[in-house]
Amino acid sequence: MQFRDHKPDPSLPSRIGSSLVAVLVLFAVIWEGRIFLFLALVFILVLGSLELRYMLRNRGIELNMAFLIGGGLVMLLFSLPQLQEIYPGVPWREIALGLVLIGAFSSELIGGANIQRFAYSLLAFLYLPWTLGFFLLLRHSPDGSVGIWILTLPLLCSFSNDIGGYFVGRYLGKRKLAPTISPGKTVEGSIGGIATSFLVLFLFTTIVRSAYPESPFALFRPVELFIFNLVLSFAAQLGDLTESMLKRYCEVKDSGYFLPGHGGLLDRLDSHLFTVPLTYYLLTIFI
């Protein structure tokens, strides 16, 4: 097998440095769980909403920021584990979605019925605030101690997909995966990301299963883990391509400038916004 010739990536040192810092901060936030995680998600909500506004303004599209951020705060509050513990069985997130939609419709009717703004704001709401609530739910599924590792599972899948896809695609990639959306993505990189993710998740679930033999990790035997990884890897790469599609539509290179060498916050969150909700639904269905 012949490796492709590539010049060194000048942004790689800054990418690695900012990644290490981000991982350490992320681990601390996940470990603490409740207040730190909630505040971190509020920060992500606000900054991510501003990045969405920045991108869509390039197309002359305005977002209803009160709907997006205010409704997002309601969604996060209604996703808190305390509500699930005190009032189990109540569909709090569905209630929040209903309240937010009623408020958004009312706002548009009073403010001039800008259908384009409402449509794009609703899409942005489902893309960011709706999915962020699943981070809180997954962090405490089935409880606070095991939930740390449950939430880590899709995050590891996304990270390893990204790393494996980058290096395999850079040195071995030949066939374009989605040339009109993300010319840098290759079929070989996609396969490399899936393989890397499976190896990482296999080691991770083996270690956690030995510490928590009665936890949901007991379900992850090699065959089940392979299928689970395949589904999550597809979701991670779909999330990445969705963000690329949005940036191409808005004619921007990055969603923002938050992380040196990585672009905006949404550029790093894109795959997580798909894998975390999917993990929650899969565990809810099969456990």
GIFEN-V765394 format. One line per field, one symbol per residue. ss: DSSP state (@ for helix, = for strand, . for the rest). phi: phi as a letter, one per 40 degrees, with the letter a starting at -180 (. if undefined). A space follows every 50 residues. Layout:
ss: ???
phi: ???
This chain:
ss: ...........@@@@@@@@@@@@@@@@@@@@@..@@@@@@@@@@@@@@@@ @@@@@@@.......@@@@@@@@@@@@@...@@@@@@.....@@@@@@@@@ @@@@@@@@@@@...@@@@@@@@@@@@@.@@@@@@@@@@@....@@@@@@@ @@@@@@@@@@@@@@@@@@@@@@...===...=====@@@@@@@@@@@@@@ @@@@@@@@@@@....@@@@..@@@@@@@@@@@@@@@@@@@@@@@@@@@@@ ........=...=.@@@@@..@@@@@@@@@@@@@@@.
phi: .bcccbcdccccdcccccccccccccccccccgcccccccccccdccccc ccccccccbgbbbcccccccccccccccccccccccbcgccccccccccc ccccdcccccchfccccccccccccccbcccccccccccbbcaccccdcc ccdcccccccccccccccccbbcbcccaccbadccbcccccccccccccc cccccccccccbcccdcccccdcccccdcccccccccccccccccccccc gbcbcabcbdgbgccccccdcccbccccccccccccb
